[in-house]
């Protein structure tokens, strides 16, 4: 998804990801969404070391988008990048912790 050499979001891969999310959105709306639920949208967030991108997919035959929450002032691009960086760091910490726990479990099993 990311071009590590330039640390910029790879737009070709992002378009492919967006197309795949659109396919999932359409599938979900056709086969999973209950009639009382609003149409599904997809959001693709991409993050690299020094770049970020946000794209939204809309339902087929989109007539209207409903928001559960509305903000008068949207966050700045820098605030969104900072939030993506915080979330990425939290996810990486969780993965390291999970790997550490699995390693500890394997070590305790082998000492039995």
ZIRABEL-V853236 format. One record per residue. N is the residue number from 1. RES is the residue in one small letter. PSI is psi in whole degrees, -180 to 180 (none if undefined). Layout:
# ZIRABEL-V853236
N;RES;PSI
N;RES;PSI
This chain:
# ZIRABEL-V853236
1;x;-32
2;x;147
3;x;101
4;x;-25
5;x;-40
6;x;-7
7;x;33
8;x;148
9;x;129
10;x;109
11;x;-31
12;x;-47
13;x;-38
14;x;-40
15;x;-40
16;x;-43
17;x;-43
18;x;-42
19;x;-40
20;x;-42
21;x;-40
22;x;-40
23;x;-44
24;x;-41
25;x;-48
26;x;-43
27;x;-48
28;x;-46
29;x;-37
30;x;-38
31;x;-16
32;x;-36
33;x;132
34;x;154
35;x;-32
36;x;-10
37;x;148
38;x;160
39;x;151
40;x;143
41;x;159
42;x;144
43;x;127
44;x;120
45;x;125
46;x;140
47;x;133
48;x;-180
49;x;-44
50;x;23
51;x;154
52;x;154
53;x;143
54;x;128
55;x;149
56;x;135
57;x;144
58;x;156
59;x;159
60;x;147
61;x;44
62;x;125
63;x;-33
64;x;144
65;x;131
66;x;139
67;x;135
68;x;-26
69;x;140
70;x;135
71;x;133
72;x;-41
73;x;121
74;x;151
75;x;153
76;x;164
77;x;-40
78;x;-40
79;x;-40
80;x;-42
81;x;-42
82;x;-41
83;x;-42
84;x;-42
85;x;-43
86;x;-44
87;x;-40
88;x;-45
89;x;-41
90;x;-41
91;x;-41
92;x;-40
93;x;-44
94;x;-41
95;x;-41
96;x;-42
97;x;-44
98;x;-43
99;x;-39
100;x;-42
101;x;-43
102;x;-41
103;x;-41
104;x;-42
105;x;-41
106;x;-39
107;x;-39
108;x;-30
109;x;-37
110;x;-19
111;x;-3
112;x;none
